[in-house]
Every structure is written in structure tokens, then in C-alpha cells.
Amino acid sequence: QVQLVESGGNLVQAGGSLRLSCAVSGTIFSTNAMGWYRQAPGKPREWVATVLSGGVTNYADSVKGRFTISRDSAKNMVYLQLNSLKPEDTAVYYCNKAYAANKWPWGQGTQVTVSS
């Protein structure tokens, strides 16, 4: 019953920025750690960033210093600010519970394409 809807992806040039949003419905996730994940063409889905319920964040080495994850639990929203984008960041980006074996059903994701 939980639904995840990602948005904000676009085609951008290298060095550009995007702000992705994740809307969570069907549950109040204030106590859940939330994460962003991405799947590049021909690659498995990988973890990108996590924000804990208290606001502590963690990032994959590949995006550290460039991406910022945040949350607005009152609005059931999670965000990912992507700066200094590289072509290697091209992927479909997804949100979901973090540090949880039982993920919610994956949403459709949002496409980020970075041109060189």
C-alpha cells in the first residue's frame, strides 16, 4: 500500500544541478531512515545516500561532496540535491527505506541524464 513517487529528473550538462523529490504515501515515515538509490544502464541498483530520522546523512564515495540528501518528515518527502553532475551520474534514481531488508515496493524512479 505504500507508494513512492520520484520526480525532478532531467537532462542536464556536466557540471549542472538537479533537485530530486520523493513523495511517500500510505505511511508516515518519520521514524524511518530513507535512502536514494540509482541504477545506471547495464548496472545493478546501487545505494547513493541515506538520511536517518534524526537528520544524520551518509553518502556513497562516488557522490560525497556533490550530493545532499534531506527530508521533510512532516510532508512525507525526501530530497536529493545533485550538484557538479558528471556523466557517470546518469541513471534512474529511486527512493526507499534505508537499512531495511523489507523495502517498500519500488517506485517508477526518475531519470537523470548528464551529457558531457
C-alpha positions as CSV (number, residue, x, y, z in Angstrom):
1,Q,0.0,0.0,0.0
2,V,3.0,2.3,0.4
3,Q,3.7,4.3,-2.8
4,L,6.9,6.0,-3.7
5,V,6.9,8.6,-6.4
6,E,10.2,10.1,-7.6
7,S,10.4,13.3,-9.6
8,G,12.7,16.0,-10.7
9,G,15.0,14.1,-13.1
10,N,16.0,15.8,-16.3
11,L,18.7,16.0,-19.0
12,V,21.5,18.3,-17.8
13,Q,25.0,19.2,-18.9
14,A,28.0,18.1,-16.9
15,G,28.5,20.4,-14.0
16,G,24.9,21.2,-13.7
17,S,22.5,20.6,-10.8
18,L,19.2,18.9,-10.2
19,R,16.9,18.5,-7.2
20,L,15.1,15.2,-7.0
21,S,12.0,14.7,-4.8
22,C,10.4,11.6,-3.4
23,A,6.9,11.6,-2.2
24,V,5.9,8.8,0.1
25,S,2.2,7.9,0.6
26,G,0.4,5.2,2.5
27,T,2.5,5.5,5.6
28,I,4.1,8.1,7.9
29,F,7.8,7.6,7.6
30,S,9.0,10.0,10.3
31,T,10.8,7.2,12.2
32,N,12.3,5.6,9.1
33,A,15.7,6.0,7.6
34,M,15.3,6.9,4.0
35,G,17.6,6.5,1.1
36,W,18.2,7.3,-2.5
37,Y,19.4,4.6,-4.9
38,R,20.2,4.6,-8.6
39,Q,20.5,2.2,-11.5
40,A,22.8,3.1,-14.4
41,P,22.4,1.4,-17.8
42,G,23.6,-2.1,-17.6
43,K,24.4,-1.9,-13.9
44,P,22.7,-3.1,-10.8
45,R,20.9,-0.7,-8.5
46,E,23.3,0.9,-6.1
47,W,22.9,2.9,-2.9
48,V,23.6,6.6,-3.1
49,A,22.7,8.3,0.1
50,T,20.8,7.9,3.4
51,V,19.2,10.3,5.8
52,L,18.3,9.0,9.3
53,S,15.2,10.1,11.1
54,G,17.3,12.4,13.2
55,G,18.9,14.0,10.1
56,V,22.3,12.3,10.1
57,T,23.4,11.6,6.5
58,N,25.6,9.1,4.7
59,Y,26.8,9.1,1.1
60,A,28.4,6.7,-1.3
61,D,32.0,7.7,-2.1
62,S,31.1,8.4,-5.7
63,V,28.8,11.2,-4.7
64,K,30.2,12.5,-1.5
65,G,30.7,16.3,-1.6
66,R,28.4,16.7,-4.5
67,F,25.0,15.3,-3.5
68,T,22.9,16.3,-0.4
69,I,20.1,14.2,0.9
70,S,17.4,15.8,3.1
71,R,14.0,15.0,4.4
72,D,10.8,16.8,5.4
73,S,9.0,14.2,7.5
74,A,6.0,16.4,8.2
75,K,5.4,16.4,4.4
76,N,6.5,12.7,3.9
77,M,9.1,14.0,1.4
78,V,12.7,13.1,0.8
79,Y,15.0,15.2,-1.4
80,L,18.3,14.7,-3.2
81,Q,20.3,17.8,-4.3
82,L,22.7,16.8,-7.1
83,N,25.5,19.3,-7.8
84,S,28.5,19.1,-10.1
85,L,26.9,16.4,-12.1
86,K,29.0,14.0,-14.1
87,P,28.1,11.8,-17.0
88,E,28.7,8.8,-14.7
89,D,25.7,10.0,-12.6
90,T,23.4,9.1,-15.4
91,A,20.9,6.7,-14.0
92,V,17.3,6.2,-12.9
93,Y,17.1,7.4,-9.3
94,Y,14.8,5.7,-6.7
95,C,14.0,6.3,-3.1
96,N,13.1,3.8,-0.5
97,K,13.6,2.8,3.1
98,A,17.2,2.6,4.1
99,Y,18.8,0.0,6.3
100,A,15.8,-2.2,5.9
101,A,15.6,-5.7,4.4
102,N,12.0,-5.3,3.6
103,K,11.9,-2.4,1.1
104,W,8.6,-0.8,0.1
105,P,7.6,-1.5,-3.5
106,W,9.9,0.4,-5.7
107,G,8.5,3.4,-7.5
108,Q,9.0,4.3,-11.1
109,G,12.1,6.2,-10.5
110,T,13.2,9.4,-12.2
111,Q,15.7,9.6,-15.0
112,V,18.8,11.7,-14.6
113,T,20.8,12.1,-17.8
114,V,24.1,14.1,-17.7
115,S,25.7,15.0,-21.0
116,S,29.3,15.7,-21.5
